[in-house]
Structures are given as structure tokens and as C-alpha cells.
Amino acid sequence: MSNLEKPDRHSLTAICWGALCRHASPRVLLALLALAVALTMAGHFFKRGSADWLVEHVPASWAQAASDRTLHRLDASVLKPSALPLDRQTAINTEFAALRVPQGEPPLYRLVFRRGGALGARGFTLAGGQIVVTDEWVQQFGNDRALLTALSTQLGHLQHRDALRSAIAHARLGMLLALFRGDAETATRLMSDAQPVLEYDERSEQAAARFSTVVMQANP
């Protein structure tokens, strides 16, 4: 049969549906229609809404446990203890904590200083509230205001729960099942496996950058 003679997918669907209408009982047809509607709704849920729904319902303790697990794994493989002097770490912590966040209460966070090693100059957030910054990342900024601006961007990712949403999006079905079963261990493992050093989409990056701009404008 040539390509011109082959029925397309829609034609095959029409043929199959016509055969069902001729031979199946009304009860069977209604059941198949209900199944099709359910599958369509489930598809839209998984593509669009499931990650947002899970972000609202996953216990904070699960996100914290997953992030602690991720950080422990990174410490055992890539990251090294920070070589920044303690007074420098304290100064950064103090300056960052002093920033006024005009958009309501800021998220809970903890600055984690590490030497990047093979990871190099990186700053990233984990779902449990850790903002991990490497010595190399800190040292690349010419002044403290530039550093605080970059840290505020990471705080924006926490405010919008980007790390949690990204970690969940990699294992939506598994996370749904774990949540319904109350299976903290499985949920912790799934989120930990997904978030070693997460990358965000352009929309998330822009939203975090806008958050940082607002914060820095409120702290001239």
C-alpha cells in the first residue's frame, strides 16, 4: 500500500469508533467515553497542575529531609569545607539578614558555605531552605552589593519554591503515590535524587531576578 493509500490516525480512530458503535452496548460505550474523559483530565493534570498541587501539599519536613540528604551526598562527593574566613562568612550572613524584604515575610533560609572543587563557582538553593554558595562563587563578585543582589535572587527561588517544584516535576507520579500513602522515605529519596544542583526554566529565573530587584531597591 502506498503512502497515499494508508489511512491516517484520525481515519483509523473513526473506523474503530464506528465499529464500536455498531457492535458495543450503550453501557460499554458510556464506560469507554467516561474512561476517555478521565484519561484526558489526568493528562492535563499531570502536565500542568500536579507539580503545583504537590508543592502545596508535600510536608515541609519531607522537603527538609530531602535537602539534607542531597547536601550530605554533595559533601561526600564534590563539595569541600569552605576556606572563607569565619569573620567573612559572618559578615555576609549579617548583611544578608539585614535586608528588608518588602513582599511579605521572607522564606526561611540558611546560608551554607562550601568550597566548590569540581563544581566551581556556583550558588543554588535546595528545597529545604539551604542556599549553598561556594567560595569561588562568592569571590567572583567585585563588591558586597553585587553579592547581596545574587543572594537575593537565590532567595527569590526559595520564595517561589522553585527548587521544590523542580524536584517534584521529575517524579510526579511517584510523589503523588508517596503522598497518598504517607511514605516519607520514598518521597525523600525521589526529591533528593532530583535536586543535586537544579536548573530552572526561564520564567522562574526571571521571577527570581524581579524579586531580587525589588529587594535591592528597598535597600539602597
Secondary structure, DSSP 8 states (H G I E B T S, - for coil): --TTTS--HHHHHHHHHHHHHHHS-HHHHHHHHHHHHHHHHHHHIIIIIHHHHHHHHS-HHHHHHHHHHHHHHHHHHT-EE--S-HHHHHHHHHHHHT---SSSS----EEEEEE-GGG-S-EEE-TTSEEEEEHHHHHT-SSHHHHHHHHHHHHHHHHTTHHHHHHHHTTHHHHHHHHHHT-HHHHHHHHHHH-SS----HHHHHHHHHHHHHHHHT--
